[in-house]
């Protein structure tokens, strides 16, 4: 059981629905470096010093970190299919914009303007590019740069864009990967993801048959698989020819594509809105870094206690739940080699909505001797 009455290390984090302005300002102490766990108070001594003189017993004290933490900042690189089949009636009478382009655009605009997207940033890249559609370099610069959400800017861009052309998915995603890697490098404390929204599998730029389409999807899977541990790729499929998109999502670290039905505009918009909300919930989390003492002692991950104090002063001890099946619980980011404590989605939502305070207590396995 990952709980102990022994308190060797305490992290206090007041959760809010979103972070403050600025790219990496997560904590109340602005002097902390990126990725830090909060402002340090140890009674005048070093964080993991031998005798800090603080309120805890010096023989067992690891230190005390106090911070005001927020949901993880998320950068979303959106790759948006504007091919003719999305709604270019001039290309084909069957390409009715009311079936895909309009309801998909409405759902996208709603998501970008939704207050629930606060704490996220998004960029928007259309494909095919009006210039060199088959070159990945054409997609390395977004049509709408990374923008703090909620914002009307991305929606205005969608309104000013018309569908046309083919579906050069590999080139578009290759450019998006370059974008995402650049963003991740500039914002190392954030979570950066790619979201592909398309109405079909690749076509054009050398893809002109089923066999070449399969080969293209295999190549795309290798591309997104190369970065999936750092930059996952989510896939939303809108249309009848989307089965191969599951392979792209799986390689991108997100298991399967989220498929949206077409034919009924209201249903298409509703299902796409739900898909975007599901992605938002998965990537925007409440989490806390497991500290490293750095003085010979180690954190015992089997003796971590997580408590939630609500504004009415009631305190709830949260249950460890690897699959988040518990009503209110927490889990590690990686079971085999954990680096973060992560609140389960329902717990995170409740804590953020209420302004509750989460206390994560750590136990050091090896205690230093008092001089």
SULPE-V687437 format. One record per pair of residues at least 24 apart in sequence whose ideal C-beta (glycine too) atoms are under 10 Angstrom apart, sorted by the first residue. I is the first residue (numbers start at 0). J is the second residue. Records with the same first field share a line. If there is no record, write none. Layout:
BEGIN
I = J  J
END
This chain:
BEGIN
0 = 301  302  304  318  319
1 = 299  300  301  302  303  304  305  318  319  329  330  331  340
2 = 301  302  303  304  305  306  316  317  318  319  360  362
3 = 299  301  302  303  304  360  361  362
4 = 302  304  360  362
5 = 59  299  302  304  360  361  362  363
6 = 55  56  59  60  61  63  302  304  358  360  361  362
7 = 55  56  59  60  61  62  292  296  298  299  302  360  361  362  363  364  366
8 = 46  47  55  59  60  61  62  63  64  289  290  292  296  298  303  359  360  361  362  363
9 = 55  60  61  62  63  64  65  304  358  359  360  361
10 = 36  37  63  64  65  66  68  287  288  289  290  305  340  357  358  359  360  361
11 = 37  63  64  65  66  67  68  287  308  356  357  358  359  360
12 = 36  37  64  65  66  67  68  69  285  286  287  340  342  350  355  356  357  358  359
13 = 65  66  67  68  69  308  350  354  355  356  357
14 = 67  68  69  70  285  307  342  346  347  348  349  350  351  352  353  354  355  356  357
15 = 67  68  69  70  117  118  285  350  351  352  354
16 = 69  70  114  115  117  118  283  347  348  350  351  352  354
17 = 69  70  72  114  115  116  117  118  119  148  283  351
18 = 67  68  69  70  71  72  73  117  118  119  189
19 = 67  69  118
20 = 147
21 = 72  147
22 = 72  74  120  145  147  182  185  186  188  189
23 = 72  185  186  187  188  189
24 = 69  72  188
25 = 66  67  68  69  70  71  72  188  189
26 = 64  65  66  67  68  69
27 = 65  66  67  68
28 = 65  66  67
31 = 64  66
32 = 188
33 = 186  187  188  189
34 = 187  188  288
35 = 64  66  188  288  290
36 = 64  65  66  68  287  288  289  290  291  339  359
37 = 63  64  65  66  67  68  287  288  290
38 = 64  65  66  67
39 = 63  64  65  66
40 = 64  65
45 = 293  294
46 = 290  292  293  294
47 = 290  291  292  293  294  295  296  363  367
48 = 294  367
49 = 294  366  367  368  369  370
50 = 367  368  369  370
56 = 366  369
57 = 366  367  369  370
58 = 366  367  368  369
59 = 362  363  366  367  369
60 = 363  366  367  369
61 = 290  292  294  296  297  298  361  362  363  366  367
62 = 290  292  294  361  363
64 = 287  288  290  359  361
66 = 287  288
67 = 356
68 = 285  286  287  288  357  359
69 = 118  283  285  351
70 = 117  118  119  190  282  283  284  285  286  342  347  348  350  351
71 = 118  119  188  189  190  282  283  284  285  286  339  341  347
72 = 118  119  120  147  186  188  189  190  191  283
73 = 116  118  119  120  121  148  186  189  190  191  192  278  279  281  282  283  284
74 = 119  120  121  122  145  178  179  182  183  185  186  189  190  191  192  193  230  282
75 = 110  111  116  119  120  121  122  123  145  146  148  179  182  190  191  192  193  194  233  275  278  279  282  283
76 = 120  121  122  123  124  141  145  172  174  175  176  177  178  179  180  181  182  183  191  192  193  194  195  230  232
77 = 107  110  111  121  122  123  124  125  141  142  143  153  175  192  193  194  195  196  233  235  275
78 = 122  123  124  125  126  138  141  168  171  172  174  175  176  178  179  193  194  195  196  197  232  234
79 = 103  104  107  123  124  125  126  142  143  153  156  157  160  171  194  195  196  197  235
80 = 125  126  127  162  164  166  167  168  171  195  196  197  198  199  235  236  237  238
81 = 124  125  126  127  128  129  142  157  160  161  162  163  164  166  197  198
82 = 125  126  127  132  162  163  164  165  166  167  168  197  198  199  202  203
83 = 127  161  162  163  164  165  166  198
84 = 162  163  164  165  166  197  198  199  202  238  239  240
85 = 161  162  163  164  166  196  197  198  199  237  238
86 = 161  162  163  198
87 = 161  162  163  164
88 = 162
89 = 161  162  163
90 = 162  163  164
94 = 162  163  198
95 = 261  264
96 = 161  162  264
97 = 264  267
98 = 198  237  238  261  262  263  264  267
99 = 162  198  199  237  238  259  261  262  264  267  271
100 = 157  160  161  162  198  237
101 = 264  267  268
102 = 237  259  261  263  264  265  266  267  268  269  270  271  272
103 = 157  162  196  197  198  235  237  238  259  261  264  267  268  271
104 = 154  157  158  160  162  268  271
105 = 154  157  264  265  267  268  271  272
106 = 196  235  237  259  267  268  269  270  271  272  273  274  275  276
107 = 153  154  156  157  194  196  235  268  271  272  275
108 = 151  153  154  155  156  157  158
109 = 149  154  268  271  272  275
110 = 148  149  153  154  194  271  272  274  275  276  278  279
111 = 143  146  148  149  150  151  152  153  154  155  156  157  275
112 = 148  149  150  151  152  153  154
113 = 148  149  272  275  276  279
114 = 148  149
115 = 148  149  276  279  280  283
116 = 147  148  149  150  275  276  279  283
117 = 147  148  149  283
118 = 147  148  279  283  351
119 = 146  147  148  149  189  190  192  279  282  283
120 = 144  145  146  147  148  150  182  186  189  191
121 = 145  146  147  148  149  150  152  153  192  194
122 = 146  153  175  178  179  182
123 = 152  153  154  156  157  160
124 = 171  172  174  175  178  193  195
125 = 156  157  160  162  164  171
126 = 164  165  166  167  168  169  170  171  172  174  175  195  197
127 = 162  163  164  165  166  167  168  170  171  203  204
128 = 164  167  170  171  174
129 = 163  164
131 = 167  170  204
132 = 164  165  166  167  170  171  203  204
133 = 165  167  169  170  171  203  204  205
134 = 167  170  173  174  204
135 = 167  169  170  171  172  173  174  175  176  177  222
136 = 170  173  174  177
137 = 167  170  171  174
138 = 167  170  171  172  173  174  175  176  177  178
139 = 173  174  175  176  177  178  181
140 = 174  177  178
141 = 174  175  178  182
144 = 178
145 = 178  181  182  185  186  191
148 = 279
162 = 198
164 = 202  203
165 = 199  201  202  203  204  206
166 = 197  198  199  200  201  202  203  204  206  212  215  240
167 = 201  202  203  204  205  206  215
168 = 195  197  199  200  201  202  203  204  206  212  215  216  218  219  234  243  244  247
169 = 201  204  205  206  215  216  218  219  221  222  223  247
170 = 201  203  204  219
171 = 195  197  201  204  219
172 = 197  201  218  219  222  223  232  234  247  251
173 = 218  219  222  223
175 = 222  223  230  232
176 = 222  223  225  226  230  232  251
178 = 230
179 = 226  229  230  231  232
180 = 226  229  230
182 = 230
183 = 226  229  230
188 = 288
190 = 229  230  231  281  282  283  284  286
191 = 226  229  230  231  282
192 = 230  231  232  233  251  252  253  278  281  282
193 = 223  226  227  230  231  232  233  234  251  253
194 = 231  232  233  234  235  253  257  274  275  278  282
195 = 219  223  232  233  234  235  236  244  247  248  251  256
196 = 233  234  235  236  237  257  259  271  274  275
197 = 234  235  236  237  238  240  241  244  247  256
198 = 235  236  237  238  239  240  241  259  261
199 = 236  237  238  239  240  241  243  244
200 = 236  238  240  241  242  243  244  246  247
201 = 243  244  247
202 = 240
209 = 243
212 = 240  243
213 = 243  246
215 = 243
216 = 242  243  244  245  246  247  250
217 = 243  246  247  250
219 = 243  244  246  247  250  251
220 = 246  247  248  249  250  251
221 = 250
222 = 247  250  251
223 = 247  248  249  250  251  252  253
224 = 249  250  251  252
225 = 250
226 = 251  252
227 = 251  252  253
228 = 252
231 = 278  281  282
233 = 257  274  275  277  278  281  282
234 = 258  274  278
235 = 259  270  271  274  275  277  278
236 = 261  274
237 = 261  267  270  271  274
238 = 267
253 = 278  281  282
280 = 344  345  347  348
281 = 344
283 = 344  347  348  351
284 = 332  339  341  342  343  344  347
285 = 329  340  341  342  343  344  346  347  348  349  350  351  357
286 = 329  330  331  332  338  339  340  341  342  347
287 = 329  339  340  341  342  357  359  361
288 = 332  338  339  340  359
289 = 331  332  337  338  339  340  359  361
290 = 359  361  363
291 = 338
292 = 361  363  364  365  367
294 = 363  365  367
295 = 363  365  367
296 = 363  364  365  366  367
297 = 362  363  364  365
298 = 337  361  362  363  364
299 = 361  362  363  364  365
300 = 331  334  336  337  338  340  361  362  364
301 = 362  364
302 = 360  361  362  363  364
303 = 329  331  337  340  359  360  361  362
304 = 329  358  359  360  361  362
305 = 329  340  342  346  357  358  359  360
306 = 356  357  358  359  360
307 = 342  346  349  350  353  355  356  357  358
308 = 350  355  356  357  358
309 = 349  350  353  354  355  356
310 = 353  354  355  356
311 = 353  355
313 = 355
314 = 355  356  358
315 = 346  349  350  355
316 = 358
317 = 342  343  346  350  357  358  359
318 = 343  346
319 = 343
320 = 346
323 = 347
329 = 357  359
END
